[in-house]
Amino acid sequence: MSSKYGIIIYWSEKDNSFLTEVPELAGCMADGETYQEALSNTEVVISEWIETAQSLGRQIPQPKGKLMYA
């Protein structure tokens, strides 16, 4: 895994898949049929989120490490 952002991953019965959220990157979410697929998809979405923020000239949050609320 290349990013250092915290990732929350959980199973959704409604969606019948694993869902992920990256709390430090607003709106950064992904899903997958397996835990590994969801995690892999999250890495792609994190990269895309950062690329988009850079192209728009927006500040990119620094990873904070351990989440206090997860």
Biopython code that builds the backbone (N, CA, C, O; Angstrom):
import numpy as np
from Bio.PDB.StructureBuilder import StructureBuilder

atoms = [
    (1, "MET", "N", (0.844, -1.168, 0.000)),
    (1, "MET", "CA", (0.000, 0.000, 0.000)),
    (1, "MET", "C", (0.890, 1.232, 0.000)),
    (1, "MET", "O", (1.806, 1.338, 0.815)),
    (2, "SER", "N", (0.625, 2.161, -0.909)),
    (2, "SER", "CA", (1.513, 3.294, -1.070)),
    (2, "SER", "C", (1.114, 4.523, -0.265)),
    (2, "SER", "O", (1.984, 5.313, 0.102)),
    (3, "SER", "N", (-0.164, 4.710, 0.022)),
    (3, "SER", "CA", (-0.570, 5.915, 0.746)),
    (3, "SER", "C", (-0.432, 5.719, 2.248)),
    (3, "SER", "O", (-0.346, 4.595, 2.745)),
    (4, "LYS", "N", (-0.414, 6.834, 2.951)),
    (4, "LYS", "CA", (-0.303, 6.783, 4.403)),
    (4, "LYS", "C", (-1.545, 7.339, 5.072)),
    (4, "LYS", "O", (-1.527, 7.669, 6.258)),
    (5, "TYR", "N", (-2.620, 7.441, 4.312)),
    (5, "TYR", "CA", (-3.882, 7.927, 4.858)),
    (5, "TYR", "C", (-4.635, 6.779, 5.512)),
    (5, "TYR", "O", (-4.584, 5.640, 5.049)),
    (6, "GLY", "N", (-5.331, 7.097, 6.593)),
    (6, "GLY", "CA", (-6.160, 6.104, 7.262)),
    (6, "GLY", "C", (-7.342, 5.727, 6.384)),
    (6, "GLY", "O", (-7.931, 6.581, 5.723)),
    (7, "ILE", "N", (-7.681, 4.459, 6.380)),
    (7, "ILE", "CA", (-8.802, 3.959, 5.581)),
    (7, "ILE", "C", (-9.747, 3.196, 6.500)),
    (7, "ILE", "O", (-9.329, 2.308, 7.243)),
    (8, "ILE", "N", (-11.009, 3.550, 6.439)),
    (8, "ILE", "CA", (-12.039, 2.810, 7.165)),
    (8, "ILE", "C", (-12.688, 1.875, 6.155)),
    (8, "ILE", "O", (-13.116, 2.309, 5.086)),
    (9, "ILE", "N", (-12.760, 0.595, 6.492)),
    (9, "ILE", "CA", (-13.352, -0.391, 5.584)),
    (9, "ILE", "C", (-14.396, -1.205, 6.346)),
    (9, "ILE", "O", (-14.160, -1.651, 7.469)),
    (10, "TYR", "N", (-15.550, -1.388, 5.714)),
    (10, "TYR", "CA", (-16.630, -2.123, 6.370)),
    (10, "TYR", "C", (-17.507, -2.809, 5.330)),
    (10, "TYR", "O", (-17.517, -2.436, 4.157)),
    (11, "TRP", "N", (-18.239, -3.815, 5.786)),
    (11, "TRP", "CA", (-19.140, -4.565, 4.926)),
    (11, "TRP", "C", (-20.500, -3.891, 4.904)),
    (11, "TRP", "O", (-21.005, -3.477, 5.947)),
    (12, "SER", "N", (-21.100, -3.777, 3.720)),
    (12, "SER", "CA", (-22.441, -3.218, 3.570)),
    (12, "SER", "C", (-23.377, -4.301, 3.049)),
    (12, "SER", "O", (-23.242, -4.755, 1.913)),
    (13, "GLU", "N", (-24.318, -4.707, 3.878)),
    (13, "GLU", "CA", (-25.318, -5.686, 3.446)),
    (13, "GLU", "C", (-26.151, -5.109, 2.310)),
    (13, "GLU", "O", (-26.476, -5.810, 1.352)),
    (14, "LYS", "N", (-26.496, -3.827, 2.420)),
    (14, "LYS", "CA", (-27.322, -3.172, 1.408)),
    (14, "LYS", "C", (-26.662, -3.214, 0.027)),
    (14, "LYS", "O", (-27.319, -3.498, -0.975)),
    (15, "ASP", "N", (-25.368, -2.930, -0.014)),
    (15, "ASP", "CA", (-24.637, -2.896, -1.283)),
    (15, "ASP", "C", (-24.016, -4.245, -1.635)),
    (15, "ASP", "O", (-23.535, -4.443, -2.750)),
    (16, "ASN", "N", (-24.031, -5.166, -0.680)),
    (16, "ASN", "CA", (-23.424, -6.485, -0.852)),
    (16, "ASN", "C", (-21.961, -6.373, -1.290)),
    (16, "ASN", "O", (-21.503, -7.094, -2.176)),
    (17, "SER", "N", (-21.249, -5.458, -0.650)),
    (17, "SER", "CA", (-19.833, -5.252, -0.956)),
    (17, "SER", "C", (-19.148, -4.562, 0.216)),
    (17, "SER", "O", (-19.795, -4.066, 1.138)),
    (18, "PHE", "N", (-17.819, -4.546, 0.153)),
    (18, "PHE", "CA", (-17.044, -3.807, 1.132)),
    (18, "PHE", "C", (-16.972, -2.356, 0.683)),
    (18, "PHE", "O", (-16.745, -2.078, -0.494)),
    (19, "LEU", "N", (-17.162, -1.432, 1.615)),
    (19, "LEU", "CA", (-17.069, -0.009, 1.340)),
    (19, "LEU", "C", (-15.898, 0.567, 2.121)),
    (19, "LEU", "O", (-15.580, 0.103, 3.217)),
    (20, "THR", "N", (-15.261, 1.579, 1.550)),
    (20, "THR", "CA", (-14.155, 2.234, 2.243)),
    (20, "THR", "C", (-14.365, 3.737, 2.228)),
    (20, "THR", "O", (-15.022, 4.285, 1.342)),
    (21, "GLU", "N", (-13.793, 4.390, 3.228)),
    (21, "GLU", "CA", (-13.787, 5.843, 3.324)),
    (21, "GLU", "C", (-12.392, 6.271, 3.753)),
    (21, "GLU", "O", (-11.724, 5.580, 4.521)),
    (22, "VAL", "N", (-11.966, 7.414, 3.248)),
    (22, "VAL", "CA", (-10.687, 8.007, 3.642)),
    (22, "VAL", "C", (-11.037, 9.338, 4.305)),
    (22, "VAL", "O", (-11.151, 10.349, 3.613)),
    (23, "PRO", "N", (-11.209, 9.364, 5.627)),
    (23, "PRO", "CA", (-11.708, 10.547, 6.320)),
    (23, "PRO", "C", (-10.906, 11.828, 6.086)),
    (23, "PRO", "O", (-11.472, 12.921, 6.109)),
    (24, "GLU", "N", (-9.617, 11.710, 5.864)),
    (24, "GLU", "CA", (-8.781, 12.898, 5.690)),
    (24, "GLU", "C", (-8.928, 13.533, 4.309)),
    (24, "GLU", "O", (-8.497, 14.668, 4.103)),
    (25, "LEU", "N", (-9.532, 12.814, 3.364)),
    (25, "LEU", "CA", (-9.724, 13.320, 2.005)),
    (25, "LEU", "C", (-11.227, 13.365, 1.734)),
    (25, "LEU", "O", (-11.841, 12.340, 1.435)),
    (26, "ALA", "N", (-11.807, 14.541, 1.837)),
    (26, "ALA", "CA", (-13.258, 14.710, 1.739)),
    (26, "ALA", "C", (-13.834, 14.032, 0.498)),
    (26, "ALA", "O", (-13.402, 14.288, -0.626)),
    (27, "GLY", "N", (-14.822, 13.157, 0.727)),
    (27, "GLY", "CA", (-15.510, 12.490, -0.369)),
    (27, "GLY", "C", (-14.757, 11.332, -0.997)),
    (27, "GLY", "O", (-15.222, 10.762, -1.985)),
    (28, "CYS", "N", (-13.619, 10.974, -0.454)),
    (28, "CYS", "CA", (-12.805, 9.894, -1.017)),
    (28, "CYS", "C", (-13.326, 8.552, -0.499)),
    (28, "CYS", "O", (-13.148, 8.205, 0.669)),
    (29, "MET", "N", (-13.979, 7.803, -1.406)),
    (29, "MET", "CA", (-14.596, 6.530, -1.045)),
    (29, "MET", "C", (-14.420, 5.533, -2.185)),
    (29, "MET", "O", (-14.179, 5.921, -3.328)),
    (30, "ALA", "N", (-14.542, 4.257, -1.866)),
    (30, "ALA", "CA", (-14.456, 3.208, -2.882)),
    (30, "ALA", "C", (-15.227, 1.987, -2.393)),
    (30, "ALA", "O", (-15.747, 1.965, -1.277)),
    (31, "ASP", "N", (-15.290, 0.977, -3.251)),
    (31, "ASP", "CA", (-15.950, -0.266, -2.869)),
    (31, "ASP", "C", (-15.292, -1.429, -3.594)),
    (31, "ASP", "O", (-14.426, -1.239, -4.448)),
    (32, "GLY", "N", (-15.714, -2.632, -3.241)),
    (32, "GLY", "CA", (-15.197, -3.829, -3.894)),
    (32, "GLY", "C", (-15.942, -5.054, -3.416)),
    (32, "GLY", "O", (-16.500, -5.064, -2.320)),
    (33, "GLU", "N", (-15.950, -6.087, -4.239)),
    (33, "GLU", "CA", (-16.620, -7.336, -3.870)),
    (33, "GLU", "C", (-15.886, -8.071, -2.764)),
    (33, "GLU", "O", (-16.496, -8.812, -1.993)),
    (34, "THR", "N", (-14.562, -7.864, -2.683)),
    (34, "THR", "CA", (-13.762, -8.483, -1.620)),
    (34, "THR", "C", (-13.044, -7.375, -0.847)),
    (34, "THR", "O", (-12.937, -6.238, -1.308)),
    (35, "TYR", "N", (-12.564, -7.736, 0.324)),
    (35, "TYR", "CA", (-11.806, -6.799, 1.151)),
    (35, "TYR", "C", (-10.600, -6.277, 0.378)),
    (35, "TYR", "O", (-10.337, -5.075, 0.358)),
    (36, "GLN", "N", (-9.878, -7.182, -0.252)),
    (36, "GLN", "CA", (-8.676, -6.810, -0.999)),
    (36, "GLN", "C", (-9.003, -5.913, -2.187)),
    (36, "GLN", "O", (-8.277, -4.958, -2.463)),
    (37, "GLU", "N", (-10.097, -6.215, -2.894)),
    (37, "GLU", "CA", (-10.495, -5.393, -4.036)),
    (37, "GLU", "C", (-10.877, -3.985, -3.574)),
    (37, "GLU", "O", (-10.508, -2.998, -4.212)),
    (38, "ALA", "N", (-11.607, -3.895, -2.477)),
    (38, "ALA", "CA", (-11.985, -2.577, -1.955)),
    (38, "ALA", "C", (-10.749, -1.777, -1.564)),
    (38, "ALA", "O", (-10.673, -0.579, -1.834)),
    (39, "LEU", "N", (-9.791, -2.427, -0.934)),
    (39, "LEU", "CA", (-8.561, -1.753, -0.535)),
    (39, "LEU", "C", (-7.762, -1.297, -1.754)),
    (39, "LEU", "O", (-7.247, -0.179, -1.779)),
    (40, "SER", "N", (-7.661, -2.150, -2.754)),
    (40, "SER", "CA", (-6.960, -1.807, -3.989)),
    (40, "SER", "C", (-7.649, -0.637, -4.699)),
    (40, "SER", "O", (-6.985, 0.288, -5.164)),
    (41, "ASN", "N", (-8.974, -0.682, -4.780)),
    (41, "ASN", "CA", (-9.728, 0.402, -5.405)),
    (41, "ASN", "C", (-9.540, 1.712, -4.644)),
    (41, "ASN", "O", (-9.517, 2.787, -5.242)),
    (42, "THR", "N", (-9.408, 1.615, -3.340)),
    (42, "THR", "CA", (-9.200, 2.809, -2.524)),
    (42, "THR", "C", (-7.866, 3.464, -2.853)),
    (42, "THR", "O", (-7.777, 4.691, -2.910)),
    (43, "GLU", "N", (-6.842, 2.672, -3.068)),
    (43, "GLU", "CA", (-5.531, 3.225, -3.439)),
    (43, "GLU", "C", (-5.630, 4.003, -4.754)),
    (43, "GLU", "O", (-5.023, 5.064, -4.899)),
    (44, "VAL", "N", (-6.390, 3.476, -5.700)),
    (44, "VAL", "CA", (-6.576, 4.164, -6.984)),
    (44, "VAL", "C", (-7.306, 5.491, -6.758)),
    (44, "VAL", "O", (-6.909, 6.527, -7.294)),
    (45, "VAL", "N", (-8.365, 5.447, -5.967)),
    (45, "VAL", "CA", (-9.165, 6.642, -5.718)),
    (45, "VAL", "C", (-8.356, 7.701, -4.964)),
    (45, "VAL", "O", (-8.498, 8.894, -5.234)),
    (46, "ILE", "N", (-7.515, 7.278, -4.028)),
    (46, "ILE", "CA", (-6.656, 8.232, -3.315)),
    (46, "ILE", "C", (-5.740, 8.936, -4.313)),
    (46, "ILE", "O", (-5.602, 10.158, -4.269)),
    (47, "SER", "N", (-5.123, 8.190, -5.197)),
    (47, "SER", "CA", (-4.238, 8.784, -6.207)),
    (47, "SER", "C", (-4.994, 9.769, -7.084)),
    (47, "SER", "O", (-4.511, 10.867, -7.362)),
    (48, "GLU", "N", (-6.180, 9.370, -7.517)),
    (48, "GLU", "CA", (-6.989, 10.247, -8.364)),
    (48, "GLU", "C", (-7.429, 11.495, -7.599)),
    (48, "GLU", "O", (-7.455, 12.590, -8.161)),
    (49, "TRP", "N", (-7.772, 11.336, -6.327)),
    (49, "TRP", "CA", (-8.180, 12.474, -5.501)),
    (49, "TRP", "C", (-7.041, 13.487, -5.421)),
    (49, "TRP", "O", (-7.255, 14.687, -5.591)),
    (50, "ILE", "N", (-5.829, 12.994, -5.162)),
    (50, "ILE", "CA", (-4.656, 13.863, -5.036)),
    (50, "ILE", "C", (-4.345, 14.535, -6.376)),
    (50, "ILE", "O", (-4.063, 15.732, -6.411)),
    (51, "GLU", "N", (-4.391, 13.787, -7.468)),
    (51, "GLU", "CA", (-4.144, 14.361, -8.798)),
    (51, "GLU", "C", (-5.138, 15.476, -9.114)),
    (51, "GLU", "O", (-4.758, 16.529, -9.625)),
    (52, "THR", "N", (-6.404, 15.238, -8.809)),
    (52, "THR", "CA", (-7.435, 16.243, -9.065)),
    (52, "THR", "C", (-7.200, 17.487, -8.215)),
    (52, "THR", "O", (-7.290, 18.608, -8.714)),
    (53, "ALA", "N", (-6.901, 17.291, -6.941)),
    (53, "ALA", "CA", (-6.641, 18.428, -6.056)),
    (53, "ALA", "C", (-5.449, 19.243, -6.563)),
    (53, "ALA", "O", (-5.491, 20.474, -6.560)),
    (54, "GLN", "N", (-4.398, 18.565, -6.995)),
    (54, "GLN", "CA", (-3.224, 19.263, -7.518)),
    (54, "GLN", "C", (-3.579, 20.059, -8.772)),
    (54, "GLN", "O", (-3.155, 21.206, -8.914)),
    (55, "SER", "N", (-4.348, 19.469, -9.676)),
    (55, "SER", "CA", (-4.696, 20.161, -10.920)),
    (55, "SER", "C", (-5.587, 21.379, -10.669)),
    (55, "SER", "O", (-5.590, 22.325, -11.457)),
    (56, "LEU", "N", (-6.339, 21.349, -9.573)),
    (56, "LEU", "CA", (-7.203, 22.473, -9.219)),
    (56, "LEU", "C", (-6.499, 23.473, -8.300)),
    (56, "LEU", "O", (-7.076, 24.494, -7.925)),
    (57, "GLY", "N", (-5.252, 23.173, -7.941)),
    (57, "GLY", "CA", (-4.490, 24.061, -7.067)),
    (57, "GLY", "C", (-4.945, 24.038, -5.618)),
    (57, "GLY", "O", (-4.721, 24.993, -4.874)),
    (58, "ARG", "N", (-5.580, 22.952, -5.224)),
    (58, "ARG", "CA", (-6.072, 22.831, -3.841)),
    (58, "ARG", "C", (-5.017, 22.202, -2.946)),
    (58, "ARG", "O", (-4.155, 21.449, -3.399)),
    (59, "GLN", "N", (-5.106, 22.527, -1.680)),
    (59, "GLN", "CA", (-4.166, 21.981, -0.704)),
    (59, "GLN", "C", (-4.492, 20.509, -0.440)),
    (59, "GLN", "O", (-5.656, 20.118, -0.357)),
    (60, "ILE", "N", (-3.447, 19.716, -0.311)),
    (60, "ILE", "CA", (-3.604, 18.288, -0.033)),
    (60, "ILE", "C", (-3.270, 18.053, 1.435)),
    (60, "ILE", "O", (-2.155, 18.342, 1.871)),
    (61, "PRO", "N", (-4.228, 17.530, 2.202)),
    (61, "PRO", "CA", (-3.984, 17.287, 3.624)),
    (61, "PRO", "C", (-2.837, 16.295, 3.843)),
    (61, "PRO", "O", (-2.686, 15.336, 3.086)),
    (62, "GLN", "N", (-2.053, 16.530, 4.858)),
    (62, "GLN", "CA", (-1.003, 15.589, 5.243)),
    (62, "GLN", "C", (-1.647, 14.447, 6.043)),
    (62, "GLN", "O", (-2.563, 14.686, 6.829)),
    (63, "PRO", "N", (-1.182, 13.227, 5.849)),
    (63, "PRO", "CA", (-1.699, 12.115, 6.653)),
    (63, "PRO", "C", (-1.467, 12.391, 8.136)),
    (63, "PRO", "O", (-0.388, 12.832, 8.530)),
    (64, "LYS", "N", (-2.479, 12.129, 8.948)),
    (64, "LYS", "CA", (-2.391, 12.398, 10.383)),
    (64, "LYS", "C", (-1.989, 11.187, 11.199)),
    (64, "LYS", "O", (-1.664, 11.305, 12.380)),
    (65, "GLY", "N", (-2.012, 10.040, 10.579)),
    (65, "GLY", "CA", (-1.684, 8.836, 11.333)),
    (65, "GLY", "C", (-2.911, 8.244, 11.986)),
    (65, "GLY", "O", (-3.988, 8.227, 11.390)),
    (66, "LYS", "N", (-2.762, 7.763, 13.190)),
    (66, "LYS", "CA", (-3.853, 7.071, 13.905)),
    (66, "LYS", "C", (-5.063, 7.953, 14.049)),
    (66, "LYS", "O", (-4.970, 9.089, 14.514)),
    (67, "LEU", "N", (-6.226, 7.416, 13.639)),
    (67, "LEU", "CA", (-7.474, 8.148, 13.752)),
    (67, "LEU", "C", (-8.028, 7.977, 15.164)),
    (67, "LEU", "O", (-8.037, 6.870, 15.703)),
    (68, "MET", "N", (-8.475, 9.044, 15.742)),
    (68, "MET", "CA", (-8.996, 8.993, 17.105)),
    (68, "MET", "C", (-10.440, 8.525, 17.166)),
    (68, "MET", "O", (-10.915, 8.141, 18.235)),
    (69, "TYR", "N", (-11.144, 8.550, 16.047)),
    (69, "TYR", "CA", (-12.562, 8.248, 16.070)),
    (69, "TYR", "C", (-12.945, 6.971, 15.339)),
    (69, "TYR", "O", (-14.128, 6.650, 15.233)),
    (70, "ALA", "N", (-11.980, 6.256, 14.845)),
    (70, "ALA", "CA", (-12.298, 5.051, 14.072)),
    (70, "ALA", "C", (-12.509, 3.858, 14.961)),
    (70, "ALA", "O", (-12.785, 2.763, 14.471)),
]
sb = StructureBuilder()
sb.init_structure("model")
sb.init_model(0)
sb.init_chain("A")
sb.init_seg("    ")
for serial, (resi, resn, name, xyz) in enumerate(atoms, 1):
    if name == "N":
        sb.init_residue(resn, " ", resi, " ")
    sb.init_atom(name, np.array(xyz, "f"), 0.0, 1.0, " ", f" {name:<3s}", serial, name[0])
structure = sb.get_structure()
